[in-house]
Amino acid sequence: MHEQSQDPKELLLQTDEEFHHLAAQHHELDDRLHELTAKHYLSGPEQLEEVTLKKRKLQLKDRMENILRQRKG
């Protein structure tokens, strides 16, 4: 009964290895994006990295949302 009252994402972070790994990767990419956006100017390679990181973050988030939907359904 306690598990149902717990936030589904928090529960998955504790019990699902894949979800936990995806969340950790998402956090790492988010940290790097914050580093890039803190700069006043981005070089060409940094601009490309920023776009790539944003796309990868979205892919990770989509996968995490799919896992959440599967567990709820």
Summary of the structure (lengths in Angstrom):
residues: 73
radius of gyration: 15.5
end to end distance: 17.6
largest distance: 52.5
contacts: 167
relative contact order: 0.15
helix: 85%
strand: 0%
